[in-house]
Amino acid sequence: MSDKPNKSTWRTSTQLVHGGVQRSAFDETCEGLFLTSGYIYNTAEEQEATFKEEITRHQYSRFSNPTVGMFEERMAMIEGAEFCIATATGMAAINLALMSQLKSGDRVVASRALFGSSLFILNNILPRFGIETVLVDGADLNQWADALSKPTRCVLLETPSNPTLEIVDMKAVCDLAHKVGARVIVDNVFATPILQKPMEFGADIVVYSTTKYVDGQGRTLGGAVLFNGIDLKKDEIMPYFRNTGPSMSPYNAWTQLKSLETMAMRVQKHSENATLVARFLENLKGIKKVYYPGLHSHPQHDLAMAQMKSGGPMLSFEIDGGKDKAFAFENAYNLIAICNNLGDSKSLSTHPATTTHSKVDEAERDHLGISAGLLRLSVGLEDADDLKEDLANASKVVFG
């Protein structure tokens, strides 16, 4: 009989299909969905030993669940991380990554270009607990160096950022952060682990809204926190997780576990389409500017291509004429849907200034380049020519 395969040598596409599988006594082909809140003990002594953490086993599905565990193991495998904690949403993952580590008197440095809810945590929630937040322009290494010239507990960044696709030099920022004892948290939603692995550039923690490209079809909510180090897990992340309850449901974990099987193919197609659409938009009437890392016109194109395998599935573009023209452009779509979600098989468009970043101060939006004419486009899996025709039609309706 041949030896069992060495899972550590599997390539990404194989990991996405086979990683983390734990079959029950029924030897099912499709991974099992365990919809259970609790677990039975053989004896009272076993239950006591479980609560004392003398033995490791499933105790309560707020802490762990077989289906969620398979999802976590597969996510950790494709990310190249030791551990993954699955959460109910992407924002639960951001909150877990930050709050499990922070206390009054700590300091956080973050890039300004973040999702609106992440900025709300930094600017509105953390200061209530006596935690200092410093925001910097993510592309400016001088600002990072200045902000990280004194002790800092956590660094948070997105690259590419939402919604203007700003790129942060992860290795340079990680080197600066580690010199002052900070852990670097990277929100990798736009790139996905298929196109970019932040830990290869020094990141300590990677977070996802798995609602997006992991699910990939706009069905279920979820998040993930990935990291290395048993001490970080045992002493900081797990105690916060167990006692605050941001756990992923088994059903959502099962749905997203199955979605991982096709993730590499989907992300590749999304990215191919996005590249074609971005190039088309550069020459479309009424479009002032296109934000896409895969374009040579992007000011950080070379850095993006050094960190990512392609330009990615997301882009934004600025409409000439501000909010009124941007709204008219969206309203002229026949194929592309107006929706503030992203990562769906369907192409989705949103107006960040009035949706995802509507709670961000107007002056800060202006600083970030989130103008009244900016539209964000999550490019789907449709035929790229149909998407280009839809955008051309919208341009014709609005600009003649």
MARDO-166576 format. One line per 5 residues: number of its first residue (from 1); their letters; for each residue y, z, x of N, C-alpha, C. Coordinates in pm, whole numbers. Example, Ala and Ser with C-alpha at 12.3 -4.5 7.8 and 13.67 -1.06 7.14 Angstrom:
1> as> -569 780 1319 -450 780 1230 -330 780 1320 | -225 708 1285 -106 714 1367 3 787 1290
***
This chain:
1> msdkp> -119 0 85 0 0 0 124 0 89 | 224 -83 54 345 -91 135 433 30 113 | 517 56 212 610 168 200 713 139 91 | 769 248 34 874 231 -65 998 175 3 | 1079 96 -71 1197 35 -10 1300 140 31
6> nkstw> 1372 110 136 1479 197 183 1606 161 107 | 1642 243 10 1756 212 -77 1886 200 0 | 1895 269 114 2018 266 191 2047 129 251 | 1945 43 257 1964 -91 313 1991 -195 205 | 1982 -156 79 2008 -251 -29 2152 -300 -25
11> rtstq> 2169 -427 -57 2303 -483 -66 2361 -455 -205 | 2491 -478 -217 2562 -432 -336 2502 -483 -466 | 2469 -611 -472 2417 -667 -599 2285 -602 -637 | 2205 -564 -539 2079 -494 -567 2105 -351 -610 | 2200 -285 -545 2236 -149 -583 2285 -144 -727
16> lvhgg> 2360 -245 -767 2416 -248 -902 2308 -257 -1009 | 2192 -308 -974 2082 -322 -1071 1984 -206 -1062 | 1955 -160 -940 1847 -64 -922 1892 76 -882 | 2015 92 -842 2061 221 -791 2051 333 -893 | 2001 448 -849 2001 568 -932 1898 576 -1042
21> vqrsa> 1808 478 -1052 1712 478 -1162 1617 598 -1153 | 1604 671 -1263 1509 782 -1276 1430 761 -1405 | 1307 719 -1392 1226 692 -1511 1160 820 -1561 | 1146 826 -1692 1077 940 -1753 927 916 -1749 | 852 1003 -1813 706 988 -1817 662 864 -1892
26> fdetc> 754 800 -1965 720 681 -2042 732 553 -1959 | 786 563 -1836 799 447 -1746 875 331 -1810 | 986 361 -1875 1067 260 -1941 1132 166 -1839 | 1148 39 -1879 1217 -57 -1793 1367 -31 -1795 | 1422 -22 -1915 1565 8 -1931 1586 157 -1915
31> eglfl> 1688 194 -1840 1715 335 -1815 1727 413 -1945 | 1678 537 -1944 1674 618 -2065 1811 673 -2104 | 1835 682 -2234 1955 743 -2287 1918 881 -2340 | 1965 985 -2272 1931 1122 -2309 2048 1185 -2384 | 2044 1172 -2517 2147 1232 -2601 2106 1375 -2635
36> tsgyi> 2136 1463 -2542 2104 1604 -2562 2215 1690 -2504 | 2246 1798 -2573 2349 1888 -2522 2288 1995 -2431 | 2163 2037 -2462 2102 2144 -2385 1961 2110 -2341 | 1897 2206 -2272 1766 2184 -2211 1681 2310 -2230 | 1550 2291 -2244 1456 2400 -2268 1403 2455 -2136
41> yntae> 1393 2588 -2128 1336 2656 -2012 1195 2701 -2045 | 1108 2699 -1944 971 2744 -1965 963 2895 -1982 | 1053 2965 -1916 1052 3111 -1923 1196 3163 -1918 | 1213 3287 -1959 1343 3353 -1948 1384 3367 -1802 | 1283 3388 -1716 1311 3402 -1573 1367 3272 -1515
46> eqeat> 1314 3158 -1561 1365 3030 -1515 1510 3010 -1558 | 1540 3050 -1681 1677 3040 -1729 1772 3126 -1645 | 1731 3248 -1616 1814 3336 -1534 1836 3277 -1396 | 1731 3226 -1336 1742 3170 -1202 1833 3047 -1200 | 1833 2972 -1310 1921 2856 -1321 2067 2899 -1322
51> fkeei> 2098 3002 -1402 2236 3049 -1410 2282 3116 -1281 | 2188 3172 -1207 2221 3231 -1078 2232 3125 -967 | 2201 2999 -1005 2201 2885 -912 2100 2904 -800 | 1990 2974 -832 1879 2989 -738 1788 2867 -743 | 1787 2798 -857 1715 2672 -871 1810 2568 -928
56> trhqy> 1782 2443 -899 1866 2334 -948 1791 2255 -1054 | 1847 2250 -1171 1790 2172 -1282 1899 2154 -1387 | 1873 2068 -1484 1971 2048 -1591 1982 2175 -1675 | 2107 2213 -1701 2135 2338 -1768 2208 2316 -1899 | 2307 2226 -1895 2391 2197 -2011 2460 2065 -1981
61> srfsn> 2471 1977 -2080 2521 1842 -2052 2670 1836 -2019 | 2741 1946 -2034 2877 1952 -1981 2874 1956 -1829 | 2764 2008 -1772 2749 2019 -1627 2677 1898 -1568 | 2567 1859 -1632 2488 1745 -1583 2395 1698 -1693 | 2356 1571 -1682 2272 1507 -1782 2195 1396 -1711
66> ptvgm> 2068 1371 -1747 1990 1269 -1675 2053 1130 -1675 | 2107 1088 -1789 2169 956 -1796 2296 950 -1714 | 2380 1053 -1729 2503 1059 -1651 2471 1065 -1502 | 2364 1137 -1469 2324 1148 -1329 2286 1014 -1269 | 2217 930 -1346 2183 797 -1296 2309 715 -1271
71> feerm> 2404 723 -1364 2530 652 -1349 2605 700 -1224 | 2609 832 -1205 2678 888 -1089 2613 844 -958 | 2482 844 -954 2413 804 -831 2436 657 -799 | 2437 573 -902 2460 430 -878 2604 406 -832 | 2700 474 -894 2840 460 -853 2858 505 -708
76> amieg> 2797 618 -672 2809 668 -535 2748 570 -436 | 2637 510 -475 2569 415 -386 2656 294 -357 | 2717 236 -462 2794 113 -439 2928 143 -370 | 2978 267 -386 3103 304 -320 3080 343 -175 | 2956 385 -142 2929 436 -10 2971 580 6
81> aefci> 2962 656 -105 3001 797 -106 2878 885 -122 | 2889 1009 -79 2780 1103 -98 2768 1148 -243 | 2883 1168 -309 2882 1227 -442 2972 1151 -538 | 2934 1157 -665 3016 1103 -774 3012 1202 -889 | 3127 1230 -946 3135 1309 -1070 3192 1217 -1177
86> atatg> 3116 1193 -1283 3162 1108 -1392 3242 1191 -1492 | 3352 1134 -1539 3441 1205 -1629 3462 1127 -1759 | 3526 1190 -1854 3543 1131 -1986 3636 1010 -1986 | 3736 1011 -1898 3833 902 -1890 3881 889 -1745 | 3955 783 -1719 4013 767 -1587 4117 873 -1556
91> maain> 4196 911 -1655 4296 1015 -1632 4230 1151 -1611 | 4116 1175 -1672 4042 1298 -1643 3997 1299 -1498 | 3965 1181 -1444 3925 1171 -1303 4044 1202 -1211 | 4161 1147 -1243 4281 1175 -1164 4312 1325 -1168 | 4309 1382 -1287 4339 1524 -1303 4239 1611 -1227
96> lalms> 4111 1578 -1235 4008 1653 -1163 4029 1646 -1014 | 4055 1526 -962 4073 1508 -818 4191 1589 -765 | 4297 1598 -844 4416 1673 -802 4402 1822 -827 | 4379 1859 -950 4388 2001 -989 4277 2086 -929 | 4164 2026 -897 4056 2103 -835 4094 2150 -696
101> qlksg> 4193 2086 -635 4231 2117 -496 4362 2193 -484 | 4448 2185 -586 4584 2233 -574 4604 2375 -626 | 4704 2441 -567 4746 2574 -613 4897 2583 -593 | 4957 2686 -650 5100 2707 -637 5141 2712 -490 | 5248 2640 -460 5297 2634 -323 5249 2514 -245
106> drvva> 5152 2440 -300 5101 2321 -232 5198 2204 -248 | 5171 2101 -173 5258 1984 -167 5174 1858 -183 | 5224 1764 -265 5157 1636 -288 5254 1524 -252 | 5206 1427 -177 5284 1306 -148 5214 1189 -214 | 5290 1106 -285 5229 995 -359 5318 872 -354
111> sralf> 5256 757 -371 5333 634 -384 5398 630 -522 | 5518 573 -528 5589 564 -656 5517 472 -754 | 5457 367 -701 5395 265 -785 5258 314 -832 | 5260 389 -942 5138 444 -1000 5139 417 -1151 | 5021 428 -1212 5010 422 -1356 5098 530 -1418
116> gsslf> 5157 501 -1535 5253 592 -1596 5201 733 -1617 | 5076 749 -1659 5021 882 -1682 5001 959 -1551 | 4969 888 -1444 4959 953 -1313 5095 1006 -1270 | 5199 927 -1294 5334 972 -1262 5372 1093 -1346 | 5327 1097 -1470 5358 1212 -1557 5296 1340 -1501
121> ilnni> 5173 1331 -1454 5110 1449 -1393 5191 1496 -1273 | 5230 1401 -1188 5302 1436 -1065 5441 1492 -1094 | 5512 1428 -1186 5652 1464 -1209 5672 1573 -1312 | 5578 1588 -1406 5600 1681 -1517 5504 1798 -1521 | 5379 1777 -1482 5279 1883 -1493 5271 1967 -1366
126> lprfg> 5256 1903 -1251 5239 1979 -1127 5356 2073 -1098 | 5482 2032 -1120 5592 2125 -1093 5587 2253 -1176 | 5525 2250 -1294 5512 2370 -1378 5429 2478 -1308 | 5342 2435 -1216 5255 2528 -1145 5304 2555 -1003 | 5428 2520 -976 5485 2547 -845 5433 2456 -736
131> ietvl> 5396 2335 -773 5345 2237 -676 5451 2131 -653 | 5487 2108 -529 5590 2012 -493 5533 1871 -490 | 5607 1778 -548 5568 1637 -544 5675 1555 -474 | 5634 1472 -380 5724 1382 -308 5676 1239 -331 | 5764 1154 -381 5728 1014 -405 5790 925 -298
136> vdgad> 5712 826 -253 5760 732 -153 5731 590 -198 | 5804 495 -140 5772 354 -163 5646 321 -83 | 5541 283 -154 5409 271 -91 5400 173 23 | 5483 69 21 5477 -33 126 5556 5 251 | 5631 115 243 5719 155 353 5654 265 436
141> lnqwa> 5596 230 550 5527 328 634 5623 431 693 | 5749 395 709 5846 493 757 5865 606 657 | 5867 572 529 5878 676 426 5753 764 423 | 5636 703 440 5513 781 447 5518 877 566 | 5560 826 680 5565 908 802 5660 1026 785
146> dalsk> 5775 1001 722 5871 1108 700 5816 1212 603 | 5758 1166 493 5705 1257 391 5585 1336 444 | 5509 1275 534 5390 1340 588 5415 1401 726 | 5537 1444 747 5569 1509 874 5549 1661 867 | 5509 1711 750 5482 1854 737 5358 1873 649
151> ptrcv> 5298 1993 651 5171 2016 581 5172 1969 435 | 5068 1901 399 5053 1844 265 4908 1862 221 | 4889 1894 96 4754 1916 47 4684 1787 3 | 4755 1704 -74 4694 1582 -127 4790 1464 -117 | 4733 1346 -101 4805 1219 -108 4740 1136 -217
156> lletp> 4822 1077 -303 4770 992 -410 4837 856 -404 | 4754 750 -411 4810 615 -411 4719 520 -487 | 4778 409 -532 4706 297 -589 4731 176 -500 | 4628 98 -477 4646 -29 -407 4534 -124 -446 | 4566 -238 -509 4697 -280 -557 4747 -187 -669
161> snptl> 4880 -181 -682 4938 -88 -778 4954 -151 -916 | 4966 -66 -1012 4987 -104 -1152 5135 -86 -1186 | 5210 -189 -1225 5166 -324 -1258 5213 -431 -1159 | 5283 -392 -1051 5346 -493 -966 5262 -533 -845 | 5138 -488 -839 5043 -531 -737 5094 -506 -595
166> eivdm> 5159 -391 -575 5201 -352 -441 5079 -309 -361 | 5079 -340 -232 4968 -306 -145 5010 -195 -48 | 4926 -95 -34 4950 15 60 4854 1 177 | 4904 17 297 4822 14 419 4741 144 424 | 4619 137 375 4540 260 359 4509 328 492
171> kavcd> 4471 251 592 4435 314 720 4554 387 780 | 4671 324 777 4789 386 834 4826 514 760 | 4821 510 627 4855 628 547 4751 738 567 | 4623 701 570 4518 802 591 4534 869 728 | 4567 793 830 4586 852 963 4701 952 962
176> lahkv> 4811 917 897 4925 1009 887 4890 1133 807 | 4818 1113 697 4783 1225 609 4689 1323 677 | 4591 1271 747 4491 1358 809 4551 1443 922 | 4657 1393 983 4721 1470 1089 4784 1599 1037 | 4821 1600 909 4883 1721 851 4789 1791 753
181> garvi> 4660 1755 759 4561 1826 680 4549 1784 535 | 4602 1668 500 4597 1622 360 4472 1540 333 | 4422 1550 211 4314 1462 163 4378 1347 87 | 4328 1226 112 4384 1106 50 4298 1064 -69 | 4363 1051 -185 4299 1007 -309 4348 866 -339
186> vdnvf> 4257 771 -354 4294 633 -383 4241 594 -521 | 4332 551 -608 4296 492 -736 4266 345 -710 | 4138 309 -722 4091 175 -682 4058 87 -802 | 4121 114 -916 4084 45 -1039 4105 -106 -1030 | 4220 -149 -980 4251 -292 -981 4157 -371 -889
191> atpil> 4118 -313 -777 4034 -386 -682 3885 -373 -714 | 3845 -260 -768 3705 -225 -794 3629 -208 -662 | 3514 -140 -663 3437 -127 -539 3375 -259 -493 | 3380 -360 -577 3327 -491 -539 3419 -558 -436 | 3549 -539 -451 3646 -607 -366 3706 -519 -258
196> qkpme> 3695 -388 -273 3761 -300 -178 3694 -163 -178 | 3671 -108 -59 3611 24 -46 3705 113 36 | 3789 192 -31 3892 271 39 3838 366 143 | 3715 415 128 3662 508 227 3644 442 364 | 3628 311 365 3617 239 492 3749 242 569
201> fgadi> 3859 273 499 3991 280 563 4038 425 579 | 3948 521 548 3980 661 572 4004 745 449 | 4001 689 329 4024 767 207 3918 876 193 | 3960 991 143 3869 1104 123 3808 1104 -16 | 3885 1059 -115 3840 1059 -254 3883 927 -317
206> vvyst> 3794 867 -393 3825 744 -467 3805 772 -615 | 3901 729 -696 3891 752 -840 3896 620 -915 | 3831 620 -1031 3829 503 -1118 3846 543 -1263 | 3911 456 -1337 3892 452 -1481 3778 353 -1501 | 3658 404 -1529 3543 315 -1548 3549 245 -1683
211> tkyvd> 3647 283 -1764 3678 211 -1888 3705 64 -1858 | 3756 38 -1739 3804 -95 -1706 3689 -186 -1660 | 3681 -216 -1532 3586 -319 -1487 3443 -271 -1478 | 3419 -140 -1481 3280 -94 -1485 3220 -123 -1621 | 3286 -77 -1728 3240 -116 -1862 3256 -266 -1879
216> gqgrt> 3377 -314 -1857 3401 -457 -1850 3412 -531 -1981 | 3388 -463 -2092 3392 -533 -2221 3468 -455 -2327 | 3553 -362 -2282 3642 -293 -2374 3573 -205 -2477 | 3461 -139 -2437 3384 -63 -2535 3397 88 -2519 | 3373 139 -2399 3362 283 -2381 3459 335 -2276
221> lggav> 3497 461 -2293 3587 527 -2199 3507 598 -2090 | 3569 611 -1973 3502 685 -1866 3586 688 -1740 | 3547 775 -1648 3614 784 -1519 3514 829 -1415 | 3553 822 -1289 3465 864 -1180 3548 915 -1064 | 3498 1022 -1001 3557 1078 -879 3449 1071 -772
226> lfngi> 3476 1000 -664 3378 980 -556 3429 1038 -427 | 3340 1104 -352 3385 1176 -232 3266 1211 -145 | 3297 1259 -24 3196 1309 70 3220 1457 95 | 3115 1526 137 3130 1666 178 3079 1764 75 | 2972 1834 108 2914 1932 16 3009 2048 -10
231> dlkkd> 3091 2085 89 3186 2195 68 3292 2158 -35 | 3342 2035 -28 3440 1989 -126 3380 1991 -266 | 3255 1949 -277 3188 1951 -407 3164 2093 -456 | 3105 2175 -372 3061 2309 -413 3177 2405 -434 | 3279 2398 -349 3384 2500 -351 3507 2460 -433
236> eimpy> 3528 2329 -453 3651 2288 -520 3627 2203 -645 | 3563 2088 -629 3555 1995 -741 3461 2045 -852 | 3340 2088 -818 3245 2128 -921 3287 2253 -999 | 3340 2358 -936 3384 2473 -1016 3490 2435 -1120 | 3584 2350 -1082 3686 2306 -1178 3623 2221 -1288
241> frntg> 3536 2130 -1248 3470 2041 -1344 3385 2119 -1444 | 3303 2210 -1396 3212 2284 -1484 3287 2370 -1586 | 3400 2421 -1546 3468 2518 -1632 3582 2461 -1715 | 3617 2335 -1692 3721 2273 -1774 3667 2162 -1863 | 3548 2111 -1834 3476 2026 -1927 3520 1882 -1946
246> psmsp> 3565 1810 -1842 3603 1670 -1861 3485 1574 -1846 | 3368 1611 -1892 3245 1536 -1864 3235 1407 -1945 | 3167 1309 -1887 3138 1183 -1955 3024 1202 -2053 | 3031 1136 -2167 2922 1144 -2264 2802 1064 -2215 | 2679 1108 -2246 2561 1032 -2205 2561 889 -2257
251> ynawt> 2609 869 -2380 2610 734 -2434 2701 643 -2352 | 2821 692 -2320 2912 611 -2240 2855 584 -2101 | 2789 686 -2044 2727 668 -1912 2618 562 -1919 | 2539 563 -2023 2431 465 -2039 2489 323 -2054 | 2592 310 -2136 2656 180 -2156 2711 126 -2025
256> qlksl> 2777 211 -1950 2839 167 -1826 2737 149 -1713 | 2628 224 -1719 2519 204 -1624 2463 62 -1639 | 2444 19 -1764 2394 -117 -1787 2499 -221 -1748 | 2628 -188 -1769 2734 -283 -1733 2742 -305 -1583 | 2709 -204 -1505 2713 -218 -1359 2624 -332 -1311
261> etmam> 2519 -361 -1386 2425 -466 -1343 2492 -602 -1327 | 2598 -626 -1405 2665 -756 -1400 2804 -747 -1338 | 2841 -633 -1284 2978 -611 -1239 3018 -708 -1128 | 2934 -729 -1029 2970 -816 -917 3000 -957 -965 | 2917 -1009 -1054 2939 -1145 -1105 3066 -1152 -1187
266> rvqkh> 3088 -1048 -1269 3207 -1048 -1354 3335 -1042 -1271 | 3339 -951 -1175 3460 -934 -1094 3489 -1061 -1014 | 3385 -1125 -964 3405 -1251 -891 3468 -1357 -981 | 3417 -1369 -1104 3471 -1468 -1197 3613 -1431 -1240 | 3637 -1303 -1270 3773 -1258 -1301 3870 -1300 -1191
271> senat> 3829 -1276 -1067 3917 -1302 -953 3940 -1452 -932 | 3835 -1531 -949 3851 -1676 -939 3949 -1727 -1043 | 3934 -1678 -1167 4025 -1718 -1273 4168 -1673 -1244 | 4183 -1549 -1196 4316 -1495 -1168 4387 -1578 -1062 | 4313 -1622 -962 4373 -1704 -856 4424 -1837 -913
276> lvarf> 4343 -1900 -996 4383 -2027 -1056 4503 -2009 -1148 | 4503 -1902 -1227 4613 -1876 -1320 4741 -1843 -1244 | 4729 -1762 -1140 4847 -1724 -1061 4913 -1847 -999 | 4833 -1935 -944 4888 -2058 -885 4956 -2143 -990 | 4897 -2148 -1109 4955 -2226 -1218 5089 -2167 -1262
281> lenlk> 5096 -2035 -1271 5217 -1968 -1316 5334 -1990 -1220 | 5305 -2006 -1091 5412 -2025 -993 5497 -2148 -1024 | 5440 -2244 -1094 5512 -2368 -1123 5540 -2387 -1272 | 5527 -2281 -1350 5546 -2292 -1495 5691 -2261 -1533 | 5745 -2339 -1621 5883 -2322 -1665 5904 -2185 -1727
286> gikkv> 6013 -2119 -1688 6047 -1990 -1745 5993 -1871 -1669 | 5911 -1896 -1566 5852 -1788 -1485 5936 -1770 -1359 | 5996 -1652 -1345 6081 -1625 -1229 6002 -1586 -1105 | 5895 -1510 -1126 5821 -1457 -1012 5679 -1422 -1054 | 5584 -1443 -966 5444 -1408 -990 5402 -1303 -887
291> yypgl> 5340 -1197 -934 5290 -1090 -847 5138 -1100 -841 | 5087 -1148 -730 4941 -1159 -714 4908 -1156 -565 | 4828 -1061 -519 4800 -1047 -375 4734 -1167 -312 | 4666 -1247 -394 4597 -1364 -341 4688 -1481 -312 | 4814 -1474 -353 4909 -1581 -326 4977 -1558 -192
296> hshpq> 5000 -1665 -119 5071 -1654 8 5215 -1608 -12 | 5266 -1625 -133 5402 -1581 -163 5414 -1430 -178 | 5301 -1361 -194 5305 -1215 -203 5347 -1160 -67 | 5447 -1071 -63 5498 -1024 67 5396 -948 151 | 5289 -900 90 5187 -827 164 5051 -898 158
301> hdlam> 5056 -1030 148 4933 -1108 135 4835 -1081 248 | 4883 -1081 372 4793 -1063 486 4726 -926 483 | 4803 -821 451 4745 -687 441 4644 -680 328 | 4679 -741 215 4587 -741 101 4454 -805 138 | 4459 -917 207 4337 -987 243 4258 -916 354
306> aqmks> 4326 -827 428 4257 -747 529 4183 -630 464 | 4229 -590 346 4168 -476 277 4076 -518 163 | 4102 -634 103 4028 -681 -14 3952 -810 18 | 3847 -834 -58 3768 -956 -38 3832 -1077 -105 | 3919 -1053 -203 3991 -1161 -271 4116 -1103 -334
311> ggpml> 4192 -1186 -402 4317 -1140 -463 4299 -1049 -581 | 4179 -1043 -637 4152 -951 -746 4170 -1012 -884 | 4142 -934 -988 4142 -985 -1125 4272 -965 -1202 | 4372 -898 -1142 4494 -863 -1211 4615 -935 -1153 | 4710 -969 -1239 4836 -1025 -1191 4947 -987 -1288
316> sfeid> 5070 -1001 -1242 5187 -983 -1328 5283 -1097 -1301 | 5370 -1123 -1398 5470 -1228 -1378 5595 -1193 -1458 | 5708 -1236 -1404 5837 -1204 -1465 5892 -1323 -1541 | 5925 -1298 -1668 5979 -1401 -1755 6131 -1406 -1740 | 6188 -1524 -1733 6332 -1540 -1730 6388 -1511 -1869
321> ggkdk> 6480 -1415 -1878 6540 -1386 -2008 6514 -1248 -2061 | 6444 -1161 -1984 6428 -1021 -2021 6329 -997 -2133 | 6348 -884 -2201 6252 -837 -2302 6234 -936 -2416 | 6343 -991 -2468 6331 -1080 -2583 6245 -1201 -2552 | 6268 -1261 -2436 6188 -1377 -2398 6044 -1337 -2365
326> afafe> 6026 -1219 -2305 5891 -1172 -2272 5811 -1149 -2399 | 5873 -1087 -2499 5806 -1065 -2627 5773 -1198 -2694 | 5869 -1290 -2691 5846 -1421 -2752 5732 -1494 -2681 | 5725 -1477 -2550 5617 -1541 -2472 5482 -1485 -2516 | 5470 -1353 -2525 5344 -1294 -2570 5310 -1335 -2713
331> naynl> 5411 -1337 -2799 5386 -1373 -2939 5344 -1518 -2956 | 5366 -1600 -2855 5328 -1742 -2861 5185 -1767 -2815 | 5118 -1662 -2764 4979 -1681 -2722 4890 -1718 -2840 | 4796 -1806 -2816 4691 -1836 -2913 4556 -1781 -2870 | 4537 -1768 -2739 4409 -1724 -2684 4420 -1584 -2623
336> iaicn> 4516 -1564 -2537 4535 -1435 -2470 4576 -1330 -2574 | 4515 -1212 -2565 4543 -1105 -2660 4648 -1010 -2605 | 4730 -955 -2695 4828 -853 -2658 4759 -718 -2667 | 4743 -651 -2554 4669 -524 -2549 4704 -453 -2419 | 4720 -321 -2426 4757 -245 -2306 4637 -205 -2220
341> nlgds> 4515 -242 -2262 4397 -216 -2180 4386 -326 -2074 | 4289 -311 -1985 4262 -413 -1884 4115 -406 -1846 | 4069 -509 -1776 3931 -511 -1730 3831 -563 -1831 | 3878 -618 -1940 3793 -670 -2046 3748 -812 -2012 | 3641 -857 -2077 3600 -996 -2061 3703 -1091 -2121
346> kslst> 3784 -1040 -2215 3891 -1117 -2276 4020 -1097 -2196 | 4100 -1200 -2185 4229 -1188 -2117 4325 -1107 -2203 | 4393 -1011 -2140 4479 -917 -2212 4616 -913 -2146 | 4719 -917 -2226 4857 -915 -2177 4931 -794 -2233 | 5014 -732 -2149 5097 -621 -2196 5233 -628 -2130
351> hpatt> 5330 -559 -2193 5467 -551 -2144 5486 -409 -2090 | 5468 -389 -1959 5465 -253 -1903 5585 -166 -1936 | 5704 -223 -1940 5825 -143 -1963 5825 -74 -2099 | 5753 -131 -2196 5748 -70 -2330 5610 -13 -2363 | 5517 -18 -2267 5383 34 -2295 5340 131 -2185
356> thskv> 5271 82 -2084 5209 169 -1983 5310 251 -1904 | 5432 200 -1888 5535 270 -1811 5659 301 -1895 | 5640 308 -2025 5754 334 -2115 5811 474 -2099 | 5729 569 -2051 5777 706 -2033 5839 728 -1895 | 5836 626 -1811 5898 635 -1679 6047 608 -1693
361> deaer> 6127 688 -1625 6273 672 -1629 6312 528 -1597 | 6412 477 -1670 6452 337 -1654 6495 304 -1512 | 6567 397 -1449 6611 374 -1311 6491 364 -1218 | 6390 447 -1243 6269 442 -1161 6192 313 -1186 | 6188 268 -1312 6123 139 -1342 6193 27 -1266
366> dhlgi> 6324 30 -1266 6398 -74 -1194 6364 -70 -1045 | 6354 51 -990 6321 67 -848 6183 9 -818 | 6091 25 -913 5954 -23 -896 5939 -172 -925 | 6044 -235 -976 6034 -377 -1009 5975 -403 -1145 | 5968 -299 -1229 5914 -315 -1365 6030 -352 -1455
371> sagll> 6065 -479 -1454 6181 -527 -1528 6146 -547 -1675 | 6250 -570 -1753 6231 -595 -1897 6157 -725 -1922 | 6155 -813 -1821 6086 -941 -1838 5946 -945 -1780 | 5898 -832 -1727 5768 -832 -1659 5653 -824 -1760 | 5554 -910 -1742 5430 -906 -1819 5314 -888 -1724
376> rlsvg> 5218 -802 -1761 5096 -783 -1683 4983 -856 -1752 | 4902 -927 -1674 4792 -1004 -1730 4660 -964 -1666 | 4570 -913 -1746 4433 -888 -1704 4356 -1015 -1734 | 4322 -1089 -1632 4262 -1221 -1651 4114 -1206 -1684 | 4072 -1266 -1792 3936 -1249 -1842 3837 -1352 -1789
381> ledad> 3730 -1369 -1865 3620 -1455 -1823 3618 -1590 -1895 | 3727 -1622 -1963 3735 -1750 -2031 3740 -1864 -1929 | 3737 -1986 -1976 3759 -2100 -1888 3904 -2096 -1842 | 3926 -2107 -1713 4062 -2097 -1659 4154 -2205 -1715 | 4100 -2322 -1744 4184 -2429 -1798 4236 -2393 -1937
386> dlked> 4155 -2323 -2016 4201 -2279 -2148 4312 -2176 -2135 | 4300 -2088 -2037 4405 -1988 -2014 4534 -2056 -1971 | 4523 -2154 -1881 4642 -2226 -1835 4707 -2301 -1952 | 4627 -2359 -2038 4682 -2429 -2154 4755 -2333 -2247 | 4700 -2213 -2264 4763 -2113 -2350 4897 -2070 -2292
391> lanas> 4901 -2048 -2161 5025 -2009 -2095 5128 -2123 -2100 | 5082 -2245 -2082 5172 -2361 -2089 5230 -2375 -2228 | 5149 -2352 -2328 5197 -2360 -2466 5303 -2253 -2494 | 5277 -2130 -2443 5374 -2022 -2462 5506 -2057 -2396 | 5498 -2115 -2276 5619 -2158 -2206 5694 -2264 -2285
396> kvvfg> 5621 -2356 -2341 5685 -2463 -2419 5753 -2408 -2543 | 5686 -2313 -2611 5744 -2253 -2732 5873 -2179 -2700 | 5873 -2105 -2589 5987 -2019 -2555 6098 -2094 -2482 | 6058 -2183 -2391 6158 -2246 -2304 6175 -2396 -2328 | 6094 -2451 -2418 6109 -2591 -2451 6043 -2689 -2355
***
